[in-house]
Amino acid sequence: MNDNQNTNENKKPGKRLPNIPKKPQKGSKFNIFWVYAAIIVAIIAAQFLFSGDGGKKVDYPEFESKMLLTGDVEKIVAYKAEDLVKVEVYIKESSLKKPEYQKYKSNSSFAVASGPTVYFNAGTMDGLDKQLAESQKNLPADQPRILADKESRSNPFLGLLINIGLPLLLLIGFWIFMMRRMGGGAGGGGQIFSIGKSKATLFDKESQVNITFNDVAGLEEAKQEVMEIVDFLKNPKKYTNLGGKIPKGALLVGSPGTGKTLLAKAVAGEAQVPFFSLSGSDFVEMFVGVGASRVRDLFKQAKDKAPCIIFIDEVDAIGRARGKNSVMGGNDERENTLNQLLVEMDGFGTDSGIIILAATNRPDVLDSALLRPGRFDRQISIDKPDLVGREHIFNVHLKPIKTSSEVDAKKLSAQTPGFAGAEIANVCNEAALIAARKNKESVDMQDFQDAIDRVIGGLEKKNKIISPEEKRIVAYHEAGHAIAGWFLEHADPLVKVSIVPRGVAALGYAQYLPKEQFLYTTEQLTDGMCMTMGGRVAEDITFGRISTGAQNDLERITKLAYAMVSIYGMNEAVGNVSFHDPQNEYNFNKPYSEKTSELIDVEVRKLIGDVYIKTKQLLLDKQDGLEKLAQKLLEKEILFQADLEEILGKRPFDTRTTYDEFVNGTGDQTPAAEGLIHDGVGNTDIEKEVSGLPASEKE
């Protein structure tokens, strides 16, 4: 009755219970320390039970008349016990068989016969000696006199603790250490008893996740897919009335940092059902059969909580395709775990009400049986966000940051092409840290520009000393990239070029704004290779020699050239064939002959040679612009789109940049990326704010 009254009082308006977040439930675990306690108690009990008792107490006259004078005493042991002297009397084994000694035997069946038969108390050691001498003075001369053996004894419990307890504690400590090492460190020494239990973290009504779909931006299509699953769990009749069935699983596929785990957290926050969360590596263990046991235990817990959701992050840790690179005759624990997972997801006795969410950035390596409908009915692709998506993500991450009025999420979105959600969050955090380092009251656009540079190129190396000759090489190299990108129709327009050293070995970099597209033509790929080759060609034209600065450029060109010839079928000599093998089905063997391999190498070299010739001719035609741009870079160190407009003139193409189309639409004025020109290495003084694009860009 009192419980009901308390409940009703808590429900009264104006009186709310404090919202105390509770930790996620992990289930009860067996505590191994109870076993240790039982072992210690058993050893102590055995010590007392089997060590024999101290004999029965008698007075001195009884001892004297019935034992000492009759010659039945074998020895007497005396030791100090508190304020008295305790005297233990040991009777000869032959005399113990006499009827008169039966009453002195111990009633305990565990006591051993090695202990004293009786004992009595004496005042002092000297008094005991006098008593014994007085009692035995009238004995015959041939009968030996019994003297007391004096001993010094400590606390018996302390001796027991030292002799037995200390070695036992050392053994227990070693056992705990070994169990932690074998059990992965989780669960303490009890891991050996619960090693087959699931490590999933349970989120339910008492331990809700605070992330909701409002915190997930730029993933509208993916949110719609998973929101339908959550809605099905909340309102199943809406779908079952039409004959629909709830999807058994959804696989979130996307690049690292795109928000797969964040979306799963939002599902946990939105769904009013239990949510089990774990990673694929939680199933992996050094013991045979542990992975499969954990899968069974996970689904057993899930069935008890059904309807519920299970989220497995990085599922490729256990879901890799079976039968590849396996040792003959070996027992692959990972395959056993995957087999058990397949059975639990859609086996013969599978129960409904459990939805599986999984995330991976390696869908190409997953087993085909795991991907079939009935296990993962939906594969939700989570790509890197587009312009609009990046703007929404910026808006989410800008909320907790104190920004100035000039900060525009739209412009930041256009200046960060190819950025995933995690990288955008990193940019916002870096901008706040940079502003705090400069003791600013708010974060302005310059701080975001510096943060973008920090994420793209790495930390600015203010203390890196570069010789004037190296600086000239870097300036002409980056100018070559800029010239090629400016005068090639299908190349990505340049946003920013810098010769400020950043990162581990980057002495300069150029930033472009690629179009948001998925299909590329041969002309677009070729122009992109020419733009990448511009740095090497500019060095050759200007200095008559080349440097190692083009290593990264050549790697990208070579990779793209081989892809065009052997994967995309963009070469007439090789033909319309593709040797793409993402799942390694050929087991590291080339699916073509040596003659075809030689042909591919020849065509790749020919393609790269043609790209070099085309780029060299372009830079020779625009050598004056190359010289002016390099000198401007040596002077300013950082140039933007408006600087290229001033030096090179209007870009001779009508196509607007992605930035212009998004930020300003079809307006008359098309401002470029706002930023600050650095005057000298490491000098962040404002020299010029870039604004305004050429009139040819006005459409």
N, C-alpha and C positions, 0 to 999 in steps of 0.2 A: 504493500500500500504506500509506503513511504517512497519507494522507487517511482511509482506512477506520479505521485505528487511532485517529486523533484523534476521529473520529465516535463510535466505540464508547466511548472514554473519557468523552466528554461525556454519554453516555447512562447511565453508571454511577450507581447510587443515591447520593444525598448530594452529587453534583456537578452543579450546574445552571449553565447559561449565563446571564449577566446579561440581563435583559429590557430591552433598550434599544429604545425606540420609534423607529421609522424614519418619516421624513417621507413623506407620500403621494406616489406616483409621478405624474409629469406627462409622462413619455416624453422621449426625447432630442430636443434642439432643435438646429437648424443655427446655428452661431456666426458672425455676420457679421464678427467681427474677423479671422477667417482671410482673408476677402476683402480687408479693409483691408491686412493684412500682405502679401498677394500683390501688391497695387497698388504699395505702397511699394518692394518688392523689384524689381518690373518697372521702375519709374522709375529707381531707382539703377543697375540693370543697363544700361538704355538709355543713361544718362548716360555710363557707362564705355565702352560698346560703340561709341557713335556720336560720341563727342567726340574721337576720334583719339588716337594714342599720343604719347609724348614724343620719338619718333625713336630711332635707334640710337646707341649710345655709340661715340665714336671718341677717339683721343688727339690732343693738340694738333699734333704734327708732321704727322699725316695731314690734319687740317683745314687746316693752313697750306699744305701743298704742293698738295693736290688741289682745294681749294675757294677759299681766300682769295686766293692769288696768281693763280689763273686767272680771277678776276673773276666767279665764279658766285654769290657770296654776296649775297643781297638785304638781309638785316639780321641783327643779332645781339642777342639779348635775354638779359640776365644778371640773376639774382635770387638772394637768399640762401636756401639750402636746408640747414638744420641747421648743421654746422660748415664747409661748403664753399660755393662759389659755383657754381651750375649755369648753364651757358651754352648756350642753345638757338640753333641755326643754321638759318636759313631760306634755302633755295636758290631762285634765280629760277625761275619756272615754265618759261621757255624752256630753261634748262639742265637741268631734271629729265628731259628727253627724251633726254639723252645716255646712251649705253650704260653708262658708268662709274657712273652714279647708280642703276641698276636694283637693285644689291645693297643699297641703303639703304632701299628701299620696304618698307612694313609688310606682313607676311603676312596680317593680319586683313582680311577682306572688308568689315568694318563701319567701319573707320577712314576718316576724311575726310581730304582733301588739304590742309586748312588748317593742320595742325600743323607743328611743326619737322621737318626732315629728319633731322638728327643733333644730338647734344649732347656736350659734354665738361665736365669739372670743372676749376675754377680755384681757387687758394688764397684770394686776396682780390680785391676790386674794383680796387684800385690795381695789383696785380700783373698783372691781366688787361689793363688799359689799357697798361701798359708792354710786355707781350707783343705786343699788336696793333700798337703803334707801331713796335716793333723789327722786326716781320715786314713791315711795309708801307713801310719807309723807302727801299727801293731800287725801288719801283714807279715807272713813268713818271709824269710830271707831269700828263698828261691823264687818268690813271686815278684815280677817286675813292677816298678812304680810307674804310674801314668802321669805325665806332665802335660800341661796345657800348651798347645802350639798357638802362639800369638800372631795374628794377622792384622793388616791394615786394609780395610775394605771401604770403597766409596759407595755413592748412591747406585744401586743396581739398575735403576731406570736410565741413569746417565750413561752407564757402561753399555747398556743395551742400545741406546741411541747412537753411541759412537761406533760400536762394533757392527751394528746391523743397519741402523738408519742412514748413516752417511754413505756407505756403498750403494744402498738402495736409491737414495736421492741422485747420486751420480748416474746410476743406470737409467732412472726415469728421465733425467735431463738429456742423456744421449738418445733415448728413445724419442723424446719430443723433437729433438733436432733432426733425426732421421725421418720422422714422419712429416715434418715441415718440408724437407727437401724432396721427399718422394711425392708428397701431396700438393706441391706447388705453393706451399706457404699459407694456404687458406684453411681456416678451420682449426689451426693449432694441431696438437697431437692427435685429436680425434678425427683427423682427415682420413686416416687409414680405415676407420669404421664407416665413414660417410663418403668415401671416394667415388662411389657409384651414384651419388645423389646429384640432382641437377643444381647448377649454380645460378639459375635464373633469378633475377630480381623481380619481385611481384609488386605491382602498383595497383591498388584498389581504392575504394572510397575513402579509406583512412590515410592513404599516402598518395594523394593526387599529384600529377605533374602540372606545373603552372604554365607551361607552353601550350598555346592554342593555335588554331589556323590563322588567327590574326597576326601572329608573329612570323608566319611563313609568307614571304613575298616572292613574286616572280615565278611561282610554280602553279599557275592557275589550273592548267589541265590536269596535272598530277594531283592537286588538291581535290579536284572534282571527283577523280577516281576513288581516292581513299575516303572522301567524305561520304560517298555512296555506301561504302562498306560500314562506316560508323552509323549511318542512317539506317542501314538494314538491321544492325544490332539493336537500335533503339526502337524502330518501327517495322518489325518483320512482316506484319500482316499486309502492309502496303505493297510488298513484292510477292508474297506467297499467294495472295488472292488472285494474282494474274498467272500463277504457275511458275514463277521464277524461283530459283534456288540461290542461296547465298554463295558467293565465291569462296572456295576453300583456301585460296592463297593469292597473294599479290607480291610480285618481285619488283623492287625498286632498282632501276639500272641507271647509272650515270657516272660521270667523272668525279674524281675526288673533290670535295668541297662544294658540291652543287646543292646539298641540303637533304640527302636521303635520310640520314639519322634524325635531322631536325624535323622532317615530315613525320617520321615515326613517333617522335616525342609529342608532336601535335596531336597525333591520333590517340596517344595515351592520355593526353590532357582533355580531349574532347569526348572520348568514349566513356560511357558510364558502366563499363564492364571491366573485370580484372585484366591486367596487361602484364604479360611476362616478357622481360627483356634480358637478352644475353647475346654474346658474340659467338661466332663459329669456333673460335679457338677454345671456348669454355668446354667443348666436348673432347678436346684432344688431351690425352694423358699418356704417361709412359707405361701404364699397366694395360695388359690385354683385356679387352671387353669392357673397359670403363666407359668409352664413348657411347657404345650402344646402350649400356645401362643408364647413362644419364639421359639419353633420348627417351627411353621408356619411362623413367621417373618424371621427366618434364611433361610428357603427355598424360601421365597418370594424374599429376597435379592439375593440369589444364582441364581434364575431364571432370575433376571434382569441382572446378570453378566455372565450368561452362554455363552460359556462353562467355568466351573470353578470346583474347588476341595474344598470339605469341610472336615476338619480333626477334629475328636472328640477324644480327649485324655481321657484315663480312662473311656471308654464307659460303663463299668460295673456299674458305678454309677447310670445310668438310665436303663441299659439293662438287669437287673437281671430277672430271670424267673418269670413269673406272677403266681399268685394263691397260692404262698407258704408263710406260716407264716403271712397271712393277717388277719386283724380283721373282724369278721363277721359284715356285715352291714356298714362297714366303707368305705370311699372314699379314695383310695390310690392314692395320687397325682403322685407318681413315675410311677405307672401303666398307668395313663392317659397320662403322658409324653411319655412313651414307645409306647403306642398305636398310638399317633400322629406321632411319628417318623417312625413307621412301615408304616403308611399310606403315609407319604411324600416320603419315600424311594421307595416304589413300590405299590402305591395305584392305584385307578381307573383312576385318572387324572394326573398321574405323567408325567412330561416332561423330555425329555432326555437332555443330556449335562451337568449333574451334577454328579460328581464322589465323593463317600463317602470313606474317609479313616478313620479308627478307630484303636485304640490301647488299649490293655488290657493285664494284666497278670493273669486274672481269666476267661479264656474262659469256664470253666466248669459251671459257674453260669449264663451264658448268656441265654436268652430266645431262644428257638429253632426257633421261627418265625423270629428272627433277623438274624440267621445264614444261612437261606435257600438261595439257588441261586436265583438271582433276586434282592436281597438286598446286601448281601455280597457274591459276586460270587467267591471270592478268600479268602482263609485263609492262610496268609503267616506266617510260623513259623520262629521265630527269636530266635534260641537257643544260649546258651553260646558258644563263639568261641572256635574252636579247636586250635591245636598248630600253624598251619599256620595262622589262623585268628588272634590269639593273637600276632603273630609276626608283622602282618600288622598294627594292632592297636597300638602296641608299636612304630612302625615307624612313625605313624601319630602324636602321643603325644610326641615323642622325638624331633620333628622338632624344636619347639620353645625353647628347653632346651639346654643349652651349656654343652655338655657331653665330657668326655675324650675318647680317642681312644679305651680303653679297653671295653667300654660299648657295649654289643652285644644284639640286640633285640631278636635273636634266643635263647640265653641262658635265657634271662628274660622270654621269652614265655614258655620255658620248666619248669621254676621254679615257674610258677603261674598257676597250673592246676585249672580249675573250676572258674577262674576269668572272670567276665563279663567286658564289655567295660568301664563301669563307675568305676569299681575297678581298672582297669589298668590305667585309667586317674588319679585316686587318688594316685596310687603308684608313677607315674611319678612326680606328684606335690609334694608329700611328700619327694621324693628323692631330689628335687630341694630345698625344705625348709631345709632339714637336711644339705645339702652341704652349704647353705647360713649361717646356724647357726654355722657351723665350719669354716666360712670365707675361703672357698675354691674358687678357680678360675673356676673350672668346676665340674660337677657331675660325680663321678666315680662309679665303680661297687659296692663298699662297701656301698655307700649311697643308692643304689637301694636295696641291701640286707637288710639294716636297714629299708627301707620303706616297703618292703614286710613283714618283721617281725611286723612292726607297724600295717599294715592292717590286718594281720592274727591274731596276738595275742594281739594286743592293745598296748597302751603306756607302755614303759619299766618303771617299778617302782623302781627307783634307791634308793629311801628312805625307801623302805619296808624292815623292819628288820625281818629276818627269823631265827629261832633257828637252831642250827646244827642238831638237831634230825629231824625237819621238812624237812630240806634240804636233809638229807639222804633218807627220805621216798619219796620225789619227785624224787630224782635221781634214786632209784631202780624202782619206778613206771614207769618213762619214759624209763628206760633200758628194762623193761619187754615188753613194746610196741615194742621197736627196735628189740629185740631178736625174738619175735613172727613174726614180719614182715619180718625179714631176712631169717628165716628158714622155712617159709610156702610158698609153691610154688605159690599159687594163691593170696597171699596177696600183697598189693601195696608196692613197695620198698621204704625204708625210704630215705629222702633227708637230713633232718636236725632234730636234737633233741636238746632241750634247757631246762635248768632249771632256766633261768632268769625270775623272776616274771614279768608278763605283764597283762594289762587289769585290770578288777575289782577284779577278784578272781583267775585268772590263775597263778599258781605257776610254770608252765612248760608246754611245748607242743612239739608234734612231728609232723613234716611235711612230707607228703608222695607224691609220684607221681603216681596218678591213671592212668590206661590206658584209652585211648579214646575209650570207647565201650558203647554200649547201651543195650546189653543182658548179663545177668549174670546167671551162672549155680549154682546149689546147693552147689557144692564144693567151688566156688569162694565166695559165700555169707558166708559160714561157716568159711572159712579161714579168711575172713574179720572180723567176730565176734570174732574169736580167737585172732586176732591181737589187737582188741579193749579191750578184756578181759585181755590182758597181764599185764597191770598195776596193776589190783586188785590181780591177781595171784602172781605177783612178791612180793607184800607186804606181802601176806600170807606166801609164802615160806621163805622169808628172816627174817621177824620180828615175825611171828606167830600171827599176829593180822592185822586187816584191818582198813583203815581210810575212811574219807568222800571224799577223792580226786578222787574217781572213779564215782562220781555221773553222770557226763556227759557221761562217757563211758557206764554206765548201762542204761541210757536213750536210747542211740543209739542202744544198743544190744536188749533191750526189744522191741523197735519199729520195728526193723528189724525182730525179731523172730515172732512177731504177724503178720507181713506182709507175711512172708514165709508160715505160717500155714493157715491164713484166707484169704489172697489175692492172692498169687502166686500159691497156690495149691501144695506146696512142702512138704506135710506131708502125709504119708500113712494112718494114722488113720483117719484124717479128710477127706482126699480124694481130688479129683480134683475139688474143688469148690472155688469160690471167692465171698467174701462178700464186695467187694469194692463199696462204695457209695459216689462218689465225689460230686454229685448234691443233696445229702440229700433227695433222693426219698423216703426213709423209714421214714422220719420225726422223726429222733432220736430213732426209734424203731429197735431193733435187728432183722435182717431177718432170725433168726434161733432160735431154741428152747433153753431152759435152759440146757438141756442135752448136746447139741452141744457146748454151751458156756462153760460148765465145761470141756468138752473134749478139747476145744481149749486152755483153761488155763493149763490143765495138759500137753498137748503136748508142749506148749511154755516153761513151766518149765523144761520139760525133755530135750528139745533142748538146752536151756541155760546151764543145768547141764552137758550135754555131751560136750558142748563147753568148760566149765570150766575144766572138767577132761582132755580133750585133750590138752588144753593150759598148765595146770599144769604139765602134763607128759613131754611136750616139754621143759618147763623151768627147770624142774629137770634134764633132760638130758643135758641141756646147762647151768647148774648153774655156771660153771667156767666162761663162757663168760659173763653171767649176772653180776657176781661179778666184773670182769675186766671193763666192760662197765660202771657200776655204779661208780666205783672209778675214771675212766677217766672223767666222767661227773662232779663229785665233784671237780675235778682238773681244768677242762677246761670250764665247764658250757655250752658250745655249741660244738656239734660234727656234722660232715658231713659224707657223704657216704664213703669217703676215710678213715676216722677214724674207721668206722665199718669194712672196709676191712682189716685194720691193726690189729684190735683186734680179730675179729671173723673169719678171713680168707675169702676165696672166697665164694660168694653165690652159694650154691650147685645146681643151676639151669642154664640151657643154655639160658633161655629167657632173652633177653636184655630189659633194661628199656626203657620206652617211651622217656625219656630224651636222652639216648644214641642214639636211632634210629633216632631221629629228628635232634639233633645237629651235630652228626658226621657220620650218615649213617653207612656205613660198613667199615669205616676207621680203621686203625690199632690201633690208639690211641684214647681212649674215656675219655676225661677229665670230671670230675664230676663238680658239681655246684661250681663255685668259690665263696669263701666267706672268712670271717675273724673269727677267734676264739677269743671270748671275754675272757679275763683273769680277772675274778672277776666280781661281779655285777656292772653294769654300767661302767666298764672300756672298752673303745673301742680301746685300743692300739693294733696294729698289732702284733700278735704272730706267726701266721702260715697261709699261703695261701694253700688251698687244691687244689691239681691237681693230676689227675691220678686215674684210676680204676684198679681193679685186672686184671691179664692177662687172666683170664677165660672169661672176658667180651669182649676180642678181637676176633672178628669174621669177 
